[in-house]
Amino acid sequence: MEKVAKWMGPLLRGMVCMSLGAVAATGAHAQEWKPSKPVRLLVGFAPGGSADLLARLVQAPLSESLGVPVVVENVPGAGGNIAADKLAKAAPDGYTIGMGAAGAMAVTHVLNPKGTPYKADDFTPIAMLATQPNVVIINPALPVKTMADFTAYVKKTPQVTYGTAGVGTSNHLIAETMLHRLGIDMVHAPYKGATPVITDLMGGHIAMTVDNITTAAALAKSGKVRAIAVTGSKRAALLPDVPTLAESGLKDFNMPTWQGIFGPKDLPKPIVARYNQALVKALANPEVKKKMAEFGSEPVGDTPEHFAGFLAQDRKMWADVIKTAKITLE
């Protein structure tokens, strides 16, 4: 299991280093496709979440680069799977793209291969946009200040419960990986979405959850929850006093969240190249970078080929997590 959380560090660093190279690599083909009508950008989550915020950040600069309007279309439900299915069924003509993350693009095919309405290869990776750390947060009434405290508390307290947005969601899989490496067991309470998890955490009905940096930082700063660790390879700027899990004893632990842009399967290379160039340019925009930092995101902007390689590794990692933790939908 230690290998599961180790590989992401160097690969993600490589992606960031390749951002400028992506501009040059795609530039030769970027003018081969010029859209003539508005583009739909599908987002599998409701307005206001981190995925939606990121989509709307790149919306204007992407529209400017392409020369046509880019319309963000929220298609929430099933952890992003409904939007992913809609993207998979779209024509590969460049006028429908979508934002995807690990849940819909890497996990669901492993956890529920028969029940997923699309295949893993029904998409064309265009560019990874950003990564964010997740945060381990607990009810502030617990007699716990650190991860070591929390581990000791769980070991001596029977039936301590943690909540997630559902079986197989990224926060569920990250939590299971963490608990396995800590050598502790907790009772899993799967909810239908993230909002009731936070409500019950603040109300003391569950002890812990793992949530995105945007939500967790705001709650921790208001005193409604206590943040005890971040899941990335380095401390988060929004919570600089909160140590990483690696600092807390889980060597090389690095399990961030990511978002990327995809097209339907068989999207022509000139269209992929045009989008990649426009997205990398958008991520280099100082105002976009500033806004991303405000909600805890780090821009990436890699090549389509590197993103495809990352995706293959990510799917393998989550498959290993699911197998090791014996996670099923039952």
C-alpha positions as CSV (number, residue, x, y, z in Angstrom):
1,M,0.0,0.0,0.0
2,E,2.9,2.4,0.6
3,K,3.6,2.3,-3.2
4,V,0.1,3.5,-3.8
5,A,0.7,6.9,-2.4
6,K,4.3,7.4,-3.5
7,W,4.3,7.6,-7.3
8,M,2.2,10.7,-7.7
9,G,4.8,13.1,-6.4
10,P,7.4,12.9,-9.1
11,L,4.8,12.4,-11.8
12,L,2.9,15.5,-10.8
13,R,6.1,17.5,-10.5
14,G,7.0,16.5,-14.0
15,M,3.7,17.7,-15.2
16,V,4.2,21.2,-13.7
17,C,7.7,21.4,-15.3
18,M,6.3,20.4,-18.7
19,S,3.8,23.3,-18.8
20,L,5.9,25.7,-20.8
21,G,7.0,22.8,-23.1
22,A,3.4,22.1,-23.8
23,V,2.9,25.5,-25.4
24,A,5.8,24.9,-27.8
25,A,4.8,21.3,-28.5
26,T,1.3,22.1,-29.5
27,G,1.9,25.4,-31.2
28,A,2.7,24.0,-34.6
29,H,-0.7,22.4,-34.8
30,A,-2.7,24.9,-32.9
31,Q,-4.0,26.9,-35.9
32,E,-5.2,23.9,-37.8
33,W,-8.6,24.0,-36.1
34,K,-10.7,27.1,-35.7
35,P,-14.1,26.7,-34.1
36,S,-17.0,28.4,-35.7
37,K,-19.7,28.2,-33.0
38,P,-19.9,28.1,-29.2
39,V,-18.3,25.3,-27.2
40,R,-19.9,23.4,-24.3
41,L,-17.7,22.7,-21.2
42,L,-19.5,20.0,-19.2
43,V,-19.0,20.0,-15.4
44,G,-20.2,17.1,-13.4
45,F,-20.9,19.0,-10.2
46,A,-23.2,21.7,-9.0
47,P,-22.3,25.4,-9.3
48,G,-20.1,26.7,-6.5
49,G,-17.9,23.7,-5.9
50,S,-14.1,23.6,-6.7
51,A,-14.6,21.9,-10.1
52,D,-17.2,24.6,-11.1
53,L,-15.0,27.4,-9.8
54,L,-12.0,26.1,-11.9
55,A,-14.1,25.7,-15.0
56,R,-15.4,29.3,-14.7
57,L,-11.8,30.5,-14.1
58,V,-10.6,29.2,-17.4
59,Q,-13.8,29.9,-19.3
60,A,-13.1,33.5,-20.3
61,P,-9.4,33.0,-21.3
62,L,-10.3,29.8,-23.2
63,S,-13.0,31.7,-25.0
64,E,-10.6,34.5,-25.9
65,S,-8.1,32.0,-27.3
66,L,-10.6,30.1,-29.3
67,G,-12.5,33.1,-30.6
68,V,-15.9,31.7,-29.7
69,P,-18.0,31.6,-26.5
70,V,-17.4,28.8,-24.1
71,V,-20.5,27.9,-22.1
72,V,-20.1,26.1,-18.8
73,E,-22.9,23.5,-18.5
74,N,-23.4,21.9,-15.0
75,V,-24.5,18.3,-15.2
76,P,-24.4,17.2,-11.5
77,G,-25.0,13.7,-10.2
78,A,-23.5,10.4,-9.5
79,G,-20.1,11.8,-8.6
80,G,-19.6,13.3,-12.1
81,N,-20.6,10.1,-13.9
82,I,-23.7,11.6,-15.6
83,A,-21.6,14.4,-17.1
84,A,-18.9,11.9,-18.2
85,D,-21.5,9.7,-19.9
86,K,-22.9,12.8,-21.7
87,L,-19.4,13.6,-22.9
88,A,-18.7,10.0,-24.0
89,K,-21.8,10.2,-26.2
90,A,-20.9,13.6,-27.7
91,A,-19.7,13.9,-31.3
92,P,-15.9,14.2,-31.5
93,D,-16.1,17.5,-33.4
94,G,-14.6,19.8,-30.7
95,Y,-17.8,21.5,-29.7
96,T,-18.3,19.5,-26.5
97,I,-15.5,19.1,-23.9
98,G,-15.7,18.2,-20.2
99,M,-14.0,18.5,-16.9
100,G,-13.2,15.2,-15.3
101,A,-11.6,14.0,-12.1
102,A,-10.5,10.8,-10.5
103,G,-14.0,9.6,-9.5
104,A,-15.6,9.5,-13.0
105,M,-12.4,9.0,-15.0
106,A,-10.3,6.6,-12.9
107,V,-12.3,4.9,-10.1
108,T,-15.8,4.1,-11.3
109,H,-14.6,1.6,-14.0
110,V,-12.8,-0.4,-11.4
111,L,-15.4,-0.3,-8.6
112,N,-18.4,-0.8,-10.8
113,P,-17.4,-1.9,-14.3
114,K,-20.8,-3.4,-15.2
115,G,-22.9,-0.5,-13.9
116,T,-20.8,2.3,-15.5
117,P,-22.5,3.4,-18.7
118,Y,-19.3,4.3,-20.4
119,K,-15.8,2.8,-20.8
120,A,-12.5,4.1,-19.5
121,D,-11.3,4.6,-23.1
122,D,-14.4,6.6,-24.2
123,F,-12.5,9.9,-23.8
124,T,-9.5,11.9,-25.2
125,P,-7.3,13.4,-22.5
126,I,-6.5,17.1,-23.4
127,A,-4.8,18.6,-20.4
128,M,-4.6,18.4,-16.6
129,L,-5.7,21.7,-15.2
130,A,-4.9,21.5,-11.5
131,T,-4.3,19.6,-8.3
132,Q,-5.4,20.3,-4.8
133,P,-4.6,18.6,-1.5
134,N,-7.3,17.1,0.6
135,V,-7.5,17.7,4.3
136,V,-8.2,15.3,7.2
137,I,-10.7,17.1,9.4
138,I,-12.3,16.1,12.7
139,N,-15.0,17.3,15.1
140,P,-13.4,20.0,17.2
141,A,-14.8,18.6,20.4
142,L,-12.6,15.5,20.2
143,P,-9.6,15.5,22.6
144,V,-7.3,15.4,19.6
145,K,-4.8,17.9,18.2
146,T,-2.6,15.9,15.9
147,M,-2.7,12.8,13.7
148,A,-0.8,10.9,16.4
149,D,-3.4,11.9,18.9
150,F,-6.2,10.8,16.6
151,T,-4.5,7.4,16.0
152,A,-4.2,6.8,19.7
153,Y,-7.8,8.0,20.3
154,V,-9.2,5.6,17.6
155,K,-7.2,2.6,19.0
156,K,-8.6,3.0,22.5
157,T,-12.2,4.1,21.5
158,P,-14.5,1.4,20.0
159,Q,-16.6,2.1,16.9
160,V,-15.3,5.5,15.9
161,T,-17.0,6.6,12.7
162,Y,-15.8,8.5,9.7
163,G,-18.0,9.8,6.9
164,T,-17.6,10.2,3.2
165,A,-19.7,11.4,0.2
166,G,-20.2,7.7,-0.8
167,V,-18.6,4.4,-1.4
168,G,-15.8,4.6,-3.9
169,T,-15.5,8.4,-3.8
170,S,-12.0,9.9,-3.7
171,N,-12.4,10.9,0.0
172,H,-13.4,7.3,0.9
173,L,-10.5,5.8,-0.9
174,I,-8.0,8.3,0.5
175,A,-9.3,7.7,4.0
176,E,-9.1,3.9,3.6
177,T,-5.5,4.3,2.4
178,M,-4.6,6.5,5.4
179,L,-6.3,4.2,7.9
180,H,-4.6,1.1,6.4
181,R,-1.2,2.7,6.7
182,L,-1.9,3.9,10.3
183,G,-3.0,0.4,11.3
184,I,-6.3,1.5,12.6
185,D,-10.0,0.6,11.9
186,M,-13.0,2.9,11.8
187,V,-16.6,2.5,10.9
188,H,-17.4,3.9,7.5
189,A,-20.6,5.9,7.1
190,P,-21.3,6.6,3.4
191,Y,-23.5,9.6,2.7
192,K,-25.2,10.8,-0.5
193,G,-23.0,13.8,-1.1
194,A,-20.5,15.9,0.8
195,T,-22.9,18.4,2.5
196,P,-24.5,16.0,5.0
197,V,-21.1,14.7,5.9
198,I,-20.0,18.1,7.0
199,T,-23.3,18.7,8.8
200,D,-22.9,15.5,10.8
201,L,-19.2,16.1,11.4
202,M,-19.9,19.5,13.0
203,G,-22.8,18.0,14.9
204,G,-20.6,15.3,16.4
205,H,-22.4,12.4,14.8
206,I,-19.2,11.3,13.0
207,A,-15.6,11.9,14.1
208,M,-13.7,12.4,10.9
209,T,-13.8,13.0,7.1
210,V,-11.4,13.9,4.3
211,D,-12.5,16.9,2.3
212,N,-11.2,19.3,-0.4
213,I,-8.9,22.1,0.7
214,T,-11.4,24.8,-0.3
215,T,-14.2,23.6,2.0
216,A,-11.9,22.3,4.8
217,A,-9.9,25.5,5.1
218,A,-13.0,27.7,5.4
219,L,-14.5,25.4,8.1
220,A,-11.2,25.1,10.0
221,K,-10.6,28.8,10.0
222,S,-14.1,29.4,11.4
223,G,-13.5,26.8,14.2
224,K,-16.3,24.5,13.0
225,V,-13.9,21.7,12.4
226,R,-10.3,20.9,13.2
227,A,-7.8,20.2,10.5
228,I,-5.1,17.7,11.5
229,A,-3.3,16.8,8.2
230,V,-3.2,17.4,4.5
231,T,-2.9,14.6,2.0
232,G,-0.5,16.3,-0.5
233,S,3.2,16.2,-0.6
234,K,3.6,19.7,0.9
235,R,1.7,22.0,3.3
236,A,-1.2,23.9,1.8
237,A,-0.9,27.7,1.6
238,L,-4.5,28.0,2.9
239,L,-3.6,26.0,6.0
240,P,0.2,26.6,6.5
241,D,0.2,25.3,10.1
242,V,-1.4,22.0,9.3
243,P,1.3,19.2,8.6
244,T,1.2,16.7,5.8
245,L,0.4,13.1,6.4
246,A,4.1,12.4,5.4
247,E,5.2,14.8,8.2
248,S,2.8,12.9,10.5
249,G,4.6,9.6,10.0
250,L,3.2,8.2,6.8
251,K,6.3,8.4,4.6
252,D,5.8,9.6,1.0
253,F,2.0,9.8,1.4
254,N,0.7,12.0,-1.5
255,M,-2.9,11.6,-2.6
256,P,-4.1,14.9,-4.0
257,T,-7.3,15.6,-6.0
258,W,-6.9,16.5,-9.7
259,Q,-9.1,18.0,-12.5
260,G,-8.5,17.8,-16.2
261,I,-10.2,18.5,-19.5
262,F,-11.3,15.7,-21.8
263,G,-12.9,15.4,-25.1
264,P,-14.9,12.4,-26.5
265,K,-13.1,9.4,-27.9
266,D,-11.4,9.9,-31.3
267,L,-11.1,13.7,-31.0
268,P,-8.9,14.7,-33.9
269,K,-5.3,15.6,-33.0
270,P,-5.5,19.2,-34.4
271,I,-8.5,19.9,-32.1
272,V,-6.7,18.4,-29.1
273,A,-3.6,20.5,-29.8
274,R,-5.7,23.7,-30.2
275,Y,-7.4,23.1,-26.9
276,N,-4.2,22.1,-25.1
277,Q,-2.5,25.3,-26.2
278,A,-5.4,27.5,-25.2
279,L,-5.7,25.8,-21.8
280,V,-2.0,26.0,-21.0
281,K,-2.1,29.7,-21.9
282,A,-5.1,30.2,-19.6
283,L,-3.3,28.5,-16.7
284,A,-0.3,30.8,-17.2
285,N,-2.6,33.9,-16.8
286,P,-1.5,35.7,-13.6
287,E,-5.1,36.5,-12.6
288,V,-6.2,32.9,-13.1
289,K,-3.2,31.7,-11.1
290,K,-4.0,34.1,-8.3
291,K,-7.7,33.0,-8.2
292,M,-6.7,29.3,-8.2
293,A,-4.4,29.9,-5.2
294,E,-7.3,31.5,-3.3
295,F,-9.1,28.2,-3.3
296,G,-6.1,26.0,-2.9
297,S,-5.5,24.8,-6.5
298,E,-2.1,24.5,-8.2
299,P,-2.1,24.8,-12.0
300,V,-0.5,22.1,-14.0
301,G,-1.1,22.4,-17.8
302,D,0.7,19.3,-19.2
303,T,0.7,17.8,-22.7
304,P,-2.1,15.4,-23.8
305,E,0.4,12.6,-23.9
306,H,1.7,13.2,-20.4
307,F,-1.9,13.5,-19.1
308,A,-2.8,10.2,-20.7
309,G,0.2,8.6,-19.0
310,F,-0.8,10.1,-15.7
311,L,-4.3,8.8,-16.1
312,A,-3.2,5.2,-16.7
313,Q,-1.1,5.4,-13.5
314,D,-3.9,6.9,-11.6
315,R,-6.3,4.1,-12.6
316,K,-3.8,1.5,-11.5
317,M,-3.3,3.3,-8.2
318,W,-7.0,3.4,-7.4
319,A,-7.4,-0.2,-8.5
320,D,-4.7,-1.2,-5.9
321,V,-6.5,0.8,-3.2
322,I,-9.8,-0.8,-3.9
323,K,-8.3,-4.3,-3.9
324,T,-6.2,-3.8,-0.8
325,A,-9.1,-2.2,1.2
326,K,-11.6,-4.8,-0.2
327,I,-14.0,-2.0,-1.2
328,T,-17.2,-3.1,-2.9
329,L,-20.5,-1.4,-3.6
330,E,-22.4,-3.8,-1.4
